[in-house]
Amino acid sequence: MIDVFAGPGGLNEGFSKVKGSDGLPAFDIRGSFEMETQAIQTLKLRSAVRALSDSDALPDVYTRFLNSDLPIQSLLVDDEFGQAFRQAGDHVHQIKLGEDTRHESDELIRKAIKGCKGEFVLIGGPPCQAYSLAGRSRRAHDAAFEDDEKHFLFREYLHILKEHRPAVFVMENVKGLLSATHRGTRMFEQILDDLSLGGLYSIRSLTTPVEAPAPSDFVIRAERYGVPQRRHRVILLGVRDDIEDGRETLDPLDSVSVKEALDGLPAQRSRISRGDSEHNWRDRREDGRQLAMETLRRLGDQEVLAPLRGVPPLASVAMTPTPMKAKLPDWLRPPELTHVRQHEARSHMEKDLIRYSYLAHLNTRGHRPTLRELPDPLMPDHRNSRRADAPFVDRFKVVAKDGPSGTIVSHISKDGHYFIHHDPAQTRSLTVREAARLQTFPDDYFFMGPRTAQYHQVGNAVPPLLAHQIGKIVHRILQ
């Protein structure tokens, strides 16, 4: 298997969990290509974990690291693990795919698939910012937008298809791809035509077995397949014309709520970015509750929001979880783990803490005010916030607990305003681990780099649970 535009490895992780009839991994990951440094480090770390895993059991040295508060360097200096991490560089390649690097990437792919006993599979999704609806609205009047290189990175994917002819390919992108145009021409139909290579590949929908699917049939709604997140993405499955194909589709799974997905993660409070103390933090939480009470009275809701008792602890580097009860696969919560890493709350400004408390309290009563409806003390300072045409009216949003979350996106790396935890007692935004759980990364998946980079990687990934289900279909096609 070759993974391009790999990010932190969401597709890769899902496919790696597919087992053959012998109980061994069905896919041999021969090459991962990615340009971001921190994502490359994450891919190498995960490769080392897989290389040293015994069946489904994590390597002892990795388990000890996850169950401690030791820094990542303590793991990388271990003789055996450090060697596996360095050897991962043989197939995890930091490279910006493009015309200038085609000779290098082609040679690496040829070397990777040389001597394969079976067919090879290509997976990956070209970076999608230019296709996204938000990206297009932000740059509607930008003359350079029409020529943004991100419009055309799928051509590198297309080049690999033409040059190496995998048996099956999986290409993921944002829903905005369906409506994207370039100089007045709709791009999606052109992309489908290009990817078919003149009939060499049949481009299939994973939601319907029909031979000529409509564009909307290529949209995968992740929440229908057990992912606790409303993530809608275009996923194309290409099958070479000499491969038998029963046109299998994804089977819907039970819906999983945010509450179920985050079950067992320890409660914690955030910090105030300046002047943090438990007393000050509790007062800001109470300020938000009082403002929420005023809003409820104005709305005719006489329910009393009881004062919150106590303050959750600050996070330690490794916190002890309780068992997870959600309807999710066992591999998402390995039994060896007694602690959970990367579950530390961000620091927030005092005004943001009051906003978060206010919104989380109102959310418990089913109220979800937009930006324009915030009380005056909580309005952002910029002048246009109350204008009817102000963009991003849901800039501050609680991740409600009773259903799947909204889409976890890379913007979570910039601030937590759109990802406020539903529990007013905690008054904070989601942690990296909570975002990773909503993306269905297993708790033993460690993201490299500073916390901003960790959030960015999580938001850019394909949910491994969805990738796993797609991987099982691809495996059956190849059998």
ZIZIDA-V777848 format. One record per backbone hydrogen bond with DSSP energy under -1.0 kcal/mol. NH is the residue of the N-H (numbers start at 1). CO is the residue of the C=O. Records with the same first field share a line. If there is no record, write none. Layout:
# ZIZIDA-V777848
NH->CO / CO
This chain:
# ZIZIDA-V777848
2->121
3->31
4->123
6->33
9->6
13->9
14->10
15->11
16->12
18->15
20->24
23->20
26->18
30->1
31->1
32->91
33->3
34->93
40->36
41->37
42->38
43->39
44->40
45->41
46->42
47->43
48->44
49->45
50->46
51->47
52->48
54->57
57->54
63->59
64->60
65->61
66->62
67->63
68->65
74->71
75->72
76->72
77->73
78->75
82->78
83->79
84->80
85->81
86->82
87->83
88->84
89->86
90->87
91->88
92->88
93->32
95->34
101->98
105->101
106->102
107->103
108->104
109->105
110->106
111->107
112->108
113->109
114->110
116->113
122->168
123->2
124->170
131->128
132->128
136->132
137->133
138->134
139->135
140->137
142->139
145->142
148->145
151->148
152->149
155->152
156->153
157->153
158->154
159->155
160->156
161->157
162->158
163->159
164->160
165->161
167->120
169->238
170->122
171->236
172->124
173->234
177->174
178->175
182->185
185->182
187->180
191->187
192->188
193->189
194->190
195->191
196->192
197->194
200->196
201->196
202->239
204->237
217->214
218->215
219->216
220->233
222->231
224->221
225->222
227->222
229->227
230->405
231->229
233->220
234->173
235->218
236->171
237->204
238->169
239->202
240->167
241->200
243->240
250->206
253->224
258->403
259->401
261->257
262->258
265->262
269->313
271->346
273->348
281->277
282->278
283->279
284->280
285->281
286->282
287->283
288->284
289->285
290->286
291->287
292->288
293->289
294->290
295->291
296->292
297->293
298->294
299->295
300->297
301->296
319->340
322->264
328->326
332->329
333->330
337->334
340->319
348->271
353->349
354->350
355->351
356->352
357->353
358->354
359->355
360->356
361->357
362->358
363->359
364->360
365->362
366->363
367->362
371->393
374->371
378->375
379->376
385->382
387->384
390->387
395->392
397->417
399->420
400->398
405->228
412->409
413->410
414->411
415->411
419->416
420->397
421->428
426->423
427->423
430->419
433->342
435->431
436->432
437->433
438->434
439->435
440->437
441->436
443->332
445->442
454->450
455->451
456->452
457->453
458->454
459->455
460->456
461->458
467->463
468->464
469->465
470->466
471->467
472->468
473->469
474->470
475->471
476->472
477->473
478->474
479->475
